[in-house]
Amino acid sequence: MPSRAMAAIGYALRGVGFMLAARNCQVLLAATAAVVAAGLYFRLSGPEWCAVIVATGLVWVAEALNTALERLTDLVSPGFHPLAGKAKDIAAGAVLLAVLAAISIGLIIFAPRLH
C-alpha cells in the first residue's frame, strides 16, 4: 500500500480516536454495543442485520460530522456568533434526525420480538 494511503488511514484512525474521546460518542458506543447484543440475542436475519448496521452507521457518521463541525466552528468563531450557533444547531439536528430514523428501524425490527 502506498505511503500516502497509509498516512490517510492513520489520519482517519486518529480522527476516530478524537471522536471516541467525546462524551456523546461514549454514550453512542454503549448504545451500539447494546443494539449488537440485542441483535445477537434475538438472532437477527441477514437483512435485519443490514438495516441495523446502516441505521447505526448513519448515526455514527452524523455524530462524527457534528463533532467535526463543532470543533471547526469553535476554531473560527471562539466567541458567540449567531451564525455559528445556528450551524451547530443544524448539525445537532442532523444527528437527531439520524437517531430518530435508527430508533424507527429498531422498533420495526425489535418490537415484535418483545411480545
ROVOTI-178226 format. One record per residue: x, y, z of N, C-alpha, C in turn; residue in three letters. Coordinates in steps of 0.1 Angstrom, whole numbers. Last residue first. Layout:
BEGIN
    n_px    n_py    n_pz   ca_px   ca_py   ca_pz    c_px    c_py    c_pz   residu
       X       Y       Z       X       Y       Z       X       Y       Z      ALA
...
END
This chain:
BEGIN
    n_px    n_py    n_pz   ca_px   ca_py   ca_pz    c_px    c_py    c_pz   residu
    -428     -94     225    -441     -98     229    -441    -112     235      HIS
    -405     -86     213    -406     -83     228    -419     -88     233      LEU
    -404     -88     186    -398     -99     194    -400     -97     209      ARG
    -415     -65     176    -423     -77     175    -417     -89     183      PRO
    -393     -46     182    -406     -46     189    -414     -59     188      ALA
    -371     -49     164    -371     -55     178    -384     -56     185      PHE
    -377     -37     139    -370     -50     140    -372     -57     154      ILE
    -391     -13     144    -397     -23     134    -390     -37     136      ILE
    -374      -2     163    -387      -6     167    -393     -16     157      LEU
    -351       3     146    -350      -6     158    -364     -11     162      GLY
    -362      22     128    -358       9     123    -357      -1     135      ILE
    -366      42     147    -377      37     139    -374      23     134      SER
    -340      47     156    -350      42     165    -362      36     158      ILE
    -330      57     132    -324      45     137    -334      39     148      ALA
    -344      81     129    -345      71     119    -341      57     124      ALA
    -335      94     152    -350      91     151    -352      80     140      LEU
    -308      97     146    -312      89     157    -327      85     156      VAL
    -310     114     124    -304     101     122    -308      92     133      ALA
    -321     137     137    -329     130     126    -323     116     124      LEU
    -300     143     155    -313     139     160    -321     132     149      LEU
    -280     150     136    -278     138     145    -292     134     150      VAL
    -292     173     126    -290     162     117    -287     149     125      ALA
    -292     189     149    -305     185     143    -303     173     134      GLY
    -265     194     150    -271     186     161    -285     181     156      ALA
    -263     211     127    -256     198     128    -262     189     139      ALA
    -279     232     136    -283     224     124    -276     211     124      ILE
    -265     241     158    -278     236     160    -283     227     148      ASP
    -241     250     145    -241     239     155    -254     233     157      LYS
    -252     271     129    -245     260     123    -245     248     132      ALA
    -262     288     149    -272     281     140    -265     269     133      LYS
    -238     296     161    -248     288     169    -258     281     160      GLY
    -228     310     140    -220     298     145    -230     289     153      ALA
    -246     330     138    -245     321     127    -238     308     131      LEU
    -242     344     163    -255     338     160    -254     327     148      PRO
    -214     338     182    -219     344     170    -232     337     166      HIS
    -192     340     209    -206     337     205    -208     345     192      PHE
    -158     332     201    -168     339     208    -182     336     202      GLY
    -145     317     181    -144     313     195    -154     320     204      PRO
    -148     307     152    -157     317     160    -156     314     175      SER
    -131     289     143    -132     301     135    -141     312     142      VAL
    -132     269     164    -119     275     159    -121     288     152      LEU
    -158     262     166    -152     268     178    -138     275     174      ASP
    -162     251     141    -169     264     144    -162     270     156      THR
    -146     228     143    -142     238     133    -149     252     137      LEU
    -160     215     163    -147     219     166    -142     230     156      ARG
    -186     212     150    -185     219     163    -170     224     165      GLU
    -178     196     129    -183     209     126    -183     218     139      LEU
    -170     172     142    -161     180     134    -165     194     132      ALA
    -195     165     154    -184     168     162    -173     176     155      THR
    -211     161     130    -214     171     140    -203     175     149      ASN
    -197     140     119    -197     152     112    -201     164     121      LEU
    -201     121     139    -188     124     135    -188     138     128      ALA
    -229     119     139    -223     124     151    -208     128     148      GLU
    -233     108     113    -239     121     116    -232     127     129      ALA
    -220      84     116    -215      94     106    -220     107     109      VAL
    -236      72     136    -221      74     138    -216      85     129      TRP
    -261      70     122    -259      78     135    -245      81     138      VAL
    -253      53     101    -259      67      99    -257      76     111      LEU
    -247      30     115    -236      37     108    -241      51     105      GLY
    -272      22     124    -262      26     134    -251      34     127      THR
    -285      18      99    -290      27     109    -280      32     119      ALA
    -268      -3      89    -270      10      81    -275      21      91      VAL
    -271     -23     108    -258     -17     105    -259      -4      98      ILE
    -299     -27     107    -293     -23     119    -279     -16     117      VAL
    -300     -37      80    -308     -25      84    -302     -19      97      ALA
    -284     -60      82    -281     -49      73    -288     -36      77      CYS
    -299     -75     101    -286     -70     104    -281     -59      95      TRP
    -321     -80      84    -323     -72      96    -309     -67     101      GLU
    -309     -96      64    -315     -83      61    -317     -74      73      PRO
    -301    -119      81    -292    -111      74    -297     -97      70      GLY
    -319    -118     113    -316    -123     100    -306    -114      93      SER
    -309    -120     147    -315    -113     136    -311    -119     123      LEU
    -311    -132     174    -307    -139     162    -313    -132     150      ARG
    -315    -119     198    -327    -122     190    -324    -129     177      PHE
    -288    -117     206    -297    -124     214    -310    -128     206      TYR
    -277    -101     185    -272    -114     187    -282    -123     196      LEU
    -292     -78     190    -293     -84     177    -288     -99     178      GLY
    -284     -71     215    -298     -74     213    -300     -82     200      ALA
    -257     -65     210    -261     -76     219    -275     -80     217      ALA
    -261     -43     193    -254     -55     188    -258     -67     197      VAL
    -273     -25     211    -280     -29     199    -274     -42     193      VAL
    -252     -22     230    -265     -28     234    -273     -33     222      ALA
    -232     -10     214    -230     -23     220    -243     -30     224      ALA
    -245      14     208    -242       5     198    -240      -9     203      THR
    -246      25     234    -259      22     227    -256      12     216      ALA
    -219      28     238    -226      20     247    -239      16     241      ALA
    -213      47     218    -206      34     218    -214      24     227      LEU
    -229      69     226    -232      62     214    -226      48     213      LEU
    -214      75     249    -228      71     251    -232      63     238      VAL
    -191      83     236    -190      72     245    -204      67     248      GLN
    -200     105     221    -196      92     214    -194      81     223      CYS
    -204     123     241    -216     119     233    -212     106     226      ASN
    -178     128     250    -188     121     259    -199     116     250      ARG
    -150     120     229    -161     129     232    -172     121     240      ALA
    -133     101     221    -130     107     234    -141     117     238      ALA
    -140      94     196    -144      85     207    -141      91     221      LEU
    -128     115     181    -143     114     182    -147     105     194      MET
    -101     108     183    -106     121     188    -121     120     191      PHE
    -103      83     169     -99      84     183    -103      97     190      GLY
    -110      91     144    -119      83     152    -116      83     166      VAL
     -86     105     138     -99     112     139    -109     104     147      GLY
     -68      84     137     -66      94     147     -79     102     149      ARG
     -79      72     114     -79      65     127     -77      74     139      LEU
     -73      91      95     -87      88      98     -88      81     111      ALA
     -45      91      96     -52     103     100     -67     100     103      TYR
     -40      65      87     -36      69     101     -43      81     105      GLY
     -50      67      61     -57      57      71     -53      61      85      ILE
     -31      84      51     -46      88      52     -53      79      61      ALA
      -8      69      53      -9      81      61     -24      85      62      ALA
     -14      49      34     -12      46      48     -13      58      57      MET
     -15      65      11     -27      58      16     -26      54      30      ALA
      12      73      10       1      83      12     -12      77      17      ARG
      25      49       6      27      56      19      16      67      21      SER
       6      22      -9      15      34      -9      15      42       4      PRO
       9     -12       0       0       0       0       9      12       0      MET
END
